Amino acid sequence: MPPLARKSAATGAARFVPKTTSIDRLRRAAAVCEGCDLYQDATQTVFGEGKSRSRLMFVGEQPGDAEDLAGHPFVGPAGRMLREAMDQAEIDEDDVYVTNAVKHFRFVWRGKRRIHAKPRRIEIQACKPWLESEIDAVKPDVVVALGATAAQSIFGPAFRLTPNRGKLLASDLAARVVATVHPASILRSPDAAARKAELACFVSDLRFAAQTARKTRKR
């Protein structure tokens, strides 16, 4: 008997997104999202976390293996690196909302291990309504895009991270955006000296974003 054909998801999450600014309601709705095919292999949806009206919103690429299993964003090695940088930048974790551009883990099997695979443009676009809803609900003073995928989900596929890193930018999704590297890239540094230098640059970007948020809130 031939194997059953995989169900093809309808493109786009918009039909799953409720008209609400409640993070809890959005999270419950996202748990059953089938806006792209990634839900078929991922363990679960990994939605954003943090309080509403946070000053900063950090947007990563997608959940990793640890996040997919735990159901929470940034709980793996990259998350620990992010929190180390936040601590050095004197950013209070209670004033940050963390999420990803794509809410399901995309991976390939390598033996018995699930290895991260970069989300495709169609998946980034399909998941964009969730990111839009989170920004609308949280209304952060500054959105921090962590890595090229996150930045392109906000600015479009033509955006290039390197020439725009650490600058205050604006997009249709958010009035103030700072783009920087993903903390996972620091973990891939070739040696301790390079890792220290990359971390210092990352901390500088986060500190700039936090200072911008504080100035904005005082207005």
VENGIDA-V650053 format. One record per backbone hydrogen bond with DSSP energy under -0.5 kcal/mol. NH is the residue of the N-H (numbers start at 1). CO is the residue of the C=O. If there is no record, write none. Layout:
nh=NH co=CO
nh=NH co=CO
This chain:
nh=9 co=7
nh=12 co=35
nh=13 co=126
nh=16 co=13
nh=17 co=13
nh=17 co=14
nh=18 co=16
nh=20 co=18
nh=23 co=21
nh=26 co=22
nh=27 co=23
nh=28 co=24
nh=29 co=25
nh=30 co=26
nh=31 co=27
nh=32 co=29
nh=33 co=30
nh=39 co=36
nh=40 co=37
nh=41 co=38
nh=42 co=38
nh=46 co=103
nh=47 co=45
nh=49 co=98
nh=53 co=138
nh=54 co=51
nh=55 co=95
nh=56 co=95
nh=57 co=142
nh=58 co=97
nh=59 co=57
nh=59 co=144
nh=60 co=58
nh=60 co=99
nh=63 co=102
nh=68 co=64
nh=69 co=65
nh=70 co=66
nh=71 co=67
nh=72 co=67
nh=80 co=76
nh=81 co=77
nh=82 co=78
nh=83 co=79
nh=84 co=80
nh=85 co=81
nh=86 co=82
nh=87 co=83
nh=88 co=84
nh=89 co=85
nh=90 co=87
nh=91 co=86
nh=92 co=90
nh=95 co=92
nh=96 co=93
nh=97 co=56
nh=98 co=49
nh=99 co=58
nh=101 co=60
nh=102 co=61
nh=107 co=105
nh=108 co=115
nh=110 co=113
nh=113 co=110
nh=115 co=108
nh=115 co=113
nh=117 co=106
nh=123 co=120
nh=124 co=120
nh=125 co=121
nh=126 co=122
nh=127 co=123
nh=128 co=124
nh=128 co=125
nh=130 co=127
nh=131 co=127
nh=132 co=128
nh=133 co=129
nh=134 co=130
nh=135 co=131
nh=136 co=132
nh=137 co=133
nh=138 co=134
nh=139 co=135
nh=141 co=55
nh=142 co=55
nh=143 co=176
nh=144 co=57
nh=145 co=143
nh=145 co=178
nh=146 co=59
nh=146 co=144
nh=147 co=145
nh=147 co=180
nh=151 co=147
nh=152 co=148
nh=153 co=149
nh=154 co=150
nh=154 co=151
nh=155 co=151
nh=156 co=152
nh=159 co=156
nh=164 co=160
nh=164 co=161
nh=165 co=161
nh=165 co=162
nh=166 co=179
nh=167 co=164
nh=169 co=167
nh=169 co=177
nh=171 co=174
nh=177 co=169
nh=178 co=143
nh=179 co=167
nh=180 co=145
nh=185 co=182
nh=186 co=182
nh=186 co=183
nh=187 co=183
nh=188 co=184
nh=189 co=186
nh=195 co=191
nh=196 co=192
nh=197 co=193
nh=198 co=194
nh=199 co=195
nh=200 co=196
nh=201 co=197
nh=202 co=198
nh=203 co=199
nh=204 co=200
nh=205 co=201
nh=206 co=202
nh=207 co=203
nh=208 co=204
nh=209 co=205
nh=210 co=206
nh=211 co=207
nh=212 co=208
nh=213 co=209
nh=214 co=210
nh=215 co=211
nh=216 co=212
nh=217 co=213
nh=218 co=214
nh=219 co=215
nh=219 co=216
